[in-house]
Amino acid sequence: CRQCFRVTGMQMEQGTVVAVEGQMVWVETTPRSSCSHCSSDGCSSAVLSKLFGTRRNRLVLVNCLDVRPGDPVIVGIAGDALIRASLLSYLLPLVVMVSGALIGSAMELREGFQGLLAAAGLAAGFFLAGRISRCTALRQRLSPRLLRPAEAHHGGPEIQIRRGTGNE
């Protein structure tokens, strides 16, 4: 189906199908912390990770692979989609906020009014980011996709990632 495809530079994660309903599938992933790669005992990240535990993420995806509950799968999102979403979520509101402050400064307004313009710019930036993110075409490009079944194994959440050219 069109919802499942390979893209060069995909960020991939292994998940497990927990439910299937019609054409949709619920996939649960467990984020891996950087602590799994470090042997330090005195790290505050390790302490926080143990304190708060690991939370599982549930994604609702199109079931284009005909998977069933319990099946291990690979879920991916285009690497550039992460950058675009970050820019939209963080940079756009920041730029509009700074623009509001600069406009107030150029108009030689008092600092309190410059601060109000900056706050109004920040709110306007978040509003614009929300409106832009609701665009259907953009939402489809930024959404994770079900890529392929994963090989079932018992050695933990590690997966092997093959970087393809997209012409496979």
BELNOR-V27663 format. One record per backbone hydrogen bond with DSSP energy under -1.0 kcal/mol. CO is the residue of the C=O (numbers start at 1). NH is the residue of the N-H. If there is no record, write none. Layout:
BEGIN
co nh
CO NH
CO NH
END
This chain:
BEGIN
co nh
1 4
9 79
11 77
13 75
15 73
16 28
17 70
19 26
21 24
23 63
24 21
25 61
26 18
26 19
27 59
28 16
29 57
33 36
34 37
35 38
43 47
44 48
45 49
46 50
47 51
48 52
49 53
57 29
59 27
61 25
62 64
68 71
71 17
72 150
73 15
74 147
74 148
75 13
76 145
77 11
78 82
79 83
80 84
81 85
82 86
83 87
84 88
85 89
86 90
87 92
90 94
91 95
92 96
93 97
94 98
95 99
96 100
97 101
98 102
99 103
100 104
101 105
102 106
103 107
104 109
105 108
110 114
111 115
112 116
113 117
114 118
115 119
116 120
117 121
118 122
119 123
120 124
121 125
122 126
123 127
124 128
125 129
126 130
127 131
128 132
129 133
132 135
135 139
136 140
137 141
138 142
145 76
148 74
END
